[in-house]
Amino acid sequence: MKKEDRLRESKAIVNELLVDIFNRILAIEGENLKSRGVKLSMSEIHVLEAITKVKEPTMTNIAKKLGITVGSLTVSVNTLYQKGFVSRERDVEDRRKVVVGVLPKAEEVLEKHNDFHNEMINSIFNDLKIEEDELLISSLKKLSSYFINSF
């Protein structure tokens, strides 16, 4: 097999694996959280998570963390606000900024979300002995860095 054919085949395999892993995790995560009584979409849950992970939870910073536009985030935040999961306030010093916070109802959802992730990672480590696979860990770090810095 020619080098270019091997490269094309490798690209197709990596693409298929990344898409499959991403979709399966989202589906499993959604079903798991639904079974725990969470009635939010995965997109809404990830907005809540992003709010807690940025230093200053302004609309601009949250949108940047999620890799979406402020307009798209506004739709999600409005929905979460109407459902009672987030607060919104204008910044006292700079009225152009909207600061978003999570309410106790959201903290309960995020706890269930974190529990799912911990269970998933523990299961992966138990079943696959990943801590012994330095090449896999290194490759995942490179892959993550690529996506953070490239898009």
C-alpha positions in Angstrom: 0.0 0.0 0.0 1.3 3.4 -0.9 2.2 6.0 1.7 -0.6 8.4 0.6 -3.2 5.5 0.7 -2.1 4.6 4.3 -2.4 8.3 5.3 -5.9 8.6 3.7 -6.9 5.4 5.5 -5.5 6.6 8.8 -7.3 10.0 8.5 -10.6 8.2 7.8 -10.1 5.9 10.8 -9.2 8.8 13.2 -12.2 10.8 11.9 -14.5 7.9 12.4 -13.1 7.2 15.9 -13.3 10.8 17.1 -16.9 11.3 15.8 -18.0 8.0 17.2 -16.4 8.6 20.7 -17.8 12.1 20.9 -21.3 11.0 19.9 -21.3 8.0 22.1 -20.2 10.0 25.2 -22.9 12.6 24.6 -25.6 9.9 24.2 -24.5 8.0 27.2 -24.1 11.2 29.2 -27.6 12.4 28.2 -29.3 9.1 29.0 -27.4 8.8 32.3 -28.4 12.3 33.4 -32.0 11.8 32.2 -32.2 8.6 34.4 -31.0 10.8 37.4 -33.9 13.2 36.8 -32.1 15.9 34.9 -34.5 17.5 32.4 -31.9 19.8 30.7 -30.3 19.3 27.3 -26.6 18.5 27.2 -26.0 21.8 25.6 -27.7 23.6 28.6 -25.6 21.5 31.0 -22.4 22.4 29.3 -23.4 26.1 29.5 -23.9 25.7 33.2 -20.5 24.0 33.5 -18.8 26.7 31.5 -20.3 29.4 33.8 -18.5 27.8 36.7 -15.2 27.3 34.9 -14.5 30.8 33.8 -12.7 33.3 36.1 -15.2 36.1 35.3 -18.6 34.7 34.2 -19.5 37.4 31.7 -21.4 36.4 28.5 -18.3 37.1 26.4 -16.0 34.9 28.5 -18.6 32.1 28.7 -19.1 32.2 25.0 -15.4 32.1 24.4 -15.0 29.1 26.7 -17.7 27.2 24.8 -16.5 28.3 21.4 -19.8 29.8 20.4 -21.1 33.3 19.7 -22.5 35.6 22.4 -25.8 35.5 20.4 -26.0 31.7 20.7 -25.1 31.8 24.3 -27.8 34.5 24.9 -30.5 32.1 23.7 -29.3 29.3 26.1 -28.9 31.7 29.1 -32.3 33.1 28.5 -33.8 29.6 28.6 -31.8 28.7 31.7 -32.9 31.9 33.3 -36.5 31.2 32.6 -36.1 27.7 34.0 -34.6 29.1 37.2 -31.0 27.7 36.8 -29.1 31.0 36.4 -29.0 34.6 37.4 -28.1 37.5 35.2 -26.9 40.9 36.4 -25.3 43.9 34.8 -21.8 44.6 36.0 -21.8 47.5 38.5 -18.6 49.0 37.1 -19.3 48.3 33.4 -22.9 48.2 32.5 -22.2 46.7 29.1 -21.1 43.4 30.8 -23.7 40.8 31.8 -22.5 38.6 34.6 -24.1 35.1 34.9 -24.2 32.9 37.9 -25.5 29.5 38.7 -28.4 29.0 41.2 -28.7 26.1 43.7 -31.0 24.3 41.2 -28.1 24.3 38.7 -25.5 23.2 41.3 -27.6 20.0 41.8 -27.5 19.3 38.1 -23.8 20.0 37.9 -23.1 17.6 40.8 -24.9 14.8 38.9 -23.0 15.8 35.8 -19.7 15.6 37.7 -20.7 12.3 39.2 -21.3 10.9 35.7 -17.9 12.0 34.5 -16.1 10.6 37.6 -17.9 7.2 37.1 -17.0 7.2 33.4 -13.3 7.9 34.0 -13.1 5.4 36.9 -14.7 2.8 34.7 -12.3 3.5 31.8 -9.3 3.3 34.2 -10.5 0.1 35.8 -11.2 -1.6 32.5 -8.4 -0.3 30.2 -5.5 0.4 32.7 -4.9 3.7 30.9 -2.6 5.0 33.6 0.0 2.4 32.3 -0.3 3.7 28.7 2.0 6.8 28.6 1.7 7.0 24.8 -2.1 7.2 24.9 -2.0 9.9 27.6 0.6 11.9 25.7 -1.5 11.5 22.5 -4.7 12.7 24.2 -2.9 15.7 25.6 -1.6 16.6 22.1 -5.1 16.1 20.6 -6.7 18.3 23.3 -4.0 21.0 22.8 -4.6 20.9 19.1 -8.3 21.5 19.4 -7.9 24.2 22.0 -5.4 26.1 19.9 -6.7 25.5 16.4 -10.4 26.3 16.5 
